[in-house]
Each structure stands twice: as C-alpha cells, then as structure tokens.
Amino acid sequence: MPVRRVPASVRVDATSGEAPAPPRLSWSWADAALGAAYALPAALVALGDPGRGIALAVGVLPAAVAGLPPRRRGRLLILALGLLTGLPMLVGGLLAGLPVAAVAAVAGLALGAVWLARHARAGRIAMVLSLPMVGIGLSYPDVGQAARLAGLMVAGSALACAVSMLWPEREPPVARRPPEPPPTLDYGLRLAAAGASAAAIGFAFDLEHVGWATAAALLVMRPTAEMQRLRSVGRICAVALGAVVAIALVRLQPAAAWLALAALATIAGAAATHRSRWYVTPAFTTFLVFLLLLHADPADSRWRLGERLIETCVGVGLAYLFGLAVPALRDRLSATARGR
C-alpha cells in the first residue's frame, strides 16, 4: 500500500466531524525534520564517542514518537515524558536482582496502571509506556547501568523539550477521534498475567535480557483485539527488520560519522512515521539498540539476533495467550453453557 503523507493539520471528516482513522503507514516530512533536530545533539556526541551518542539517541526516541504539542506550554510534557520512561526503567533495574519480587511487582504495577487508566487520563500513559519500561529495566541488574540509562532518557527528553520550543505554535486540531473506552479490570488481570509470566520465564531460564520478553508482552497487549493483532504481527516483523539492518551496518565497520548519521536518520524516521496504524516503531528502536550493543563487537551479531527474536516471540505469544486466546475461549465456553 502506498505511503500517505500526513499534513501538519489534522483533516476532519465533513460528515461526522471526527478525524479519520490514521493510515496504515504514514510519513510526515515536518515530523521528520523535528526528529532530526531532536537527534542532532546525540549525533554530534556520536562523532567522538559512538557508544554515548547512540545511547543518547535512544533517550531521545520516546519524545520523537510522542509528537509535537501545538502550544509551547504543552511541550513541557515532553520533559515529563523522560521521567515517565526513565524512572520506571530504574525501578525495573532495582527489581532485577530480586526475581520473586520482580514478578510480583510487574503483576501489581500492571493492575495499578489499569486501575489508574480507568480514573485518570495520565493512567493510560502509565499503562502503555511506563509499565513496559519497568519490564525493560529488568534487563539491567547493574543498578548503576540502569541509572545511567534512566538519566539518558531524562536528558534526551530535556534536549527534545528545549528544541521543541524553537518550533512555532499552531492551532490545536479542530476535532479529535473519540477517546478510547477505559480498560476493564478483566483486562488488567490478563495484562498482569502476561507481564508476570514473561518475567518469570526470563528469570527461570536465566535470560541475559529478561526485559525483552516482558516488554514485548506489555507493549503488544491492548484492550481491543484488532489493535493487539496489528501490534503482534507488527512487532515481530519490525524487530526482525530493525535487527537485520543494524547487523548489516555494523558488519561494514563504518566510521563514527556514519553511525552518527544512522542515529539521526533513525530518530527522524521514527518521528515521521509515528502516526502510522501499523506498529513500525520497534524497527527504529531495535535498530538503535543493536547499534548500541554491536557497534564495538559485530561478531556477536548472530547470537544477539536469535536472542532478540526468540524473546520477542515469547512476549508476543504470551500477549496473544492472555489478550486474545483466553477471552475467546471464555466466550466460547459461555456461549456453550447458554446453549444447553
């Protein structure tokens, strides 16, 4: 399907007064330019130290995919985004050395995030963003490393917030899509089961990155079945694509300038496509993570690729089990019982 460009203003359906559903794959040059501006400091750092620069680019990524609020006052939320991603990752790092407590915490935090999402708009951010970051933090039992990554998230968001203030203000959209219904408590129980199961499997098999499967399960699950199906297939395909492209690049052993350019282009691409209905963001995330892991040691690429794909499939499979299979089975049993 051809790529559709997204205009700066949101188009409104003349008959319903609602914004149309986003295209499967969108591209906005304005958002790409904003993402490139966000990533420029990280790219400059990467010229002298690729590891630090790429790590800072990872910290910029959440701000790049969040979009630009129309008013400068609202852009202060970009800074808050760094706290909502960095601090949960640090929490995950603190829990990583305590497997039983970590599994219980993931379940409890999932239930708490869903409850909060039912009562406050900020709760949805906690459910779809902060909770998976706790899962990612489980991959970093070294608290110092977790703290450094959390700091990069905050620093990246602070840089993005400062850059965003240079962009002119614009009128807010005339109409928005109707808000999604709040998640049910039943969904909260299933989300908790998926996240806790992924963490338990990671600890039981002593996986190097416990958080990869846990984050995949928590990122893929959604209250609506259609959205989860899109995200399930999309995440596996996007992770594979991002990993393969990153491996191809690092095996060329490029100079630091090429790594810096790759980091900048990745953030620009993530920002340009963030309105897509297809779940393409993991391709950009995985590309940056693999650059960070492999730029100094390309020989480790085959192992990293297999590890990432297997753990992603485990997480997506658990999300499918608790997000789609369990409700379908329950509905079938309920219908059979009514038919007797």
Secondary structure, 3 states (H helix, E strand, C coil): CCCEECCCCCCCCCCCCCCCCCCCCEECHHHHHHHHHHHHHHHHHHHHCHHHHHHHHHHHHHHHHHCCCCCCCCCHHHHHHHHHHHHHHHHHHHHCCCHHHHHHHHHHHHHHHHHHHHHCHHHHHHHHHHHHHHHHHCCCCCHHHHHHHHHHHHHHHHHHHHHHCCCCCCCCCCCCCCCCCCCCHHHHHHHHHHHHHHHHHHHHCCCCCHHHHHHHHHHHCCCCHHHHHHHHHHHHHHHHHHHHHHHHHHCCCCCHHHHHHHHHHHHHHHHHCCCCCCCCHHHHHHHHHHHHHHCCCHHHHHHHHHHHHHHHHHHHHHHHHHHHHHHHHHHHHHHHHHHC
